Amino acid sequence: MDHYVDITLHPDPEFAAAQLMSALLSKLHRGLHDTRRDDIGISFPEVERCARGLGSHLRLHGSAQALASLLAQNWLTGMRDHVQLSEPSSVPTGVQYRHVSRVQVDSNPERLRRRLIKRHDLTEEQARQRIPDDAAKHCNLPFASLRSHGSGQAFRLFIRHGPLLDTPHPGRFGSYGLSPTATVPWF
């Protein structure tokens, strides 16, 4: 994690920044998945300045070789007119670190009831009694709206930026560039 690349969204009168960031994350996910990369993490440097949302700045973290390999792929096809890409640069000295991870929230009571019926052989009425409509959990974390490549279902990818740490924690990143154990430099 000694290098980074900044990707900044251009303002667009037709698309909100949140919509463009969601599209960018979807493209990045495909790129990381297709190249089987687990050594590139992400962060959102503007997340603390945004009232809601992830902002318009995505930072990729990794080794110079890992970033160069990812950037050589075509994963940004269709997004190049909407983003500005920095050159890979060395991480400044004296930075802090943080975990940037996915938080999964069960927020759809209907889906939870279907799952309960299937797993515990209950009737729809029994499931409705166990999981009422107001049982949905609410999450105030910033998120990207994505669509599953496998099922086609729309979902929200909630992202948590953990507390600042003085030392890095090594580890692997998933195909969204997120990890509950590995840290990325924060600056």
Protein Blocks (a to p, Z undefined) as FASTA:
>chain_A
ZZccdddddddfkbcfklmmmmmmmmmmmmmmmnopakbccddfklmmpmgdjbjadcdd
ddfklmmmmmmpcklgoklmmpccdddddddehiacdddddddddfbfklmmmmmmmmno
pafklmmmmmcfklpccdfbdcdddddfklopacddddddddddfbdceddddfkopafk
bccddZZ
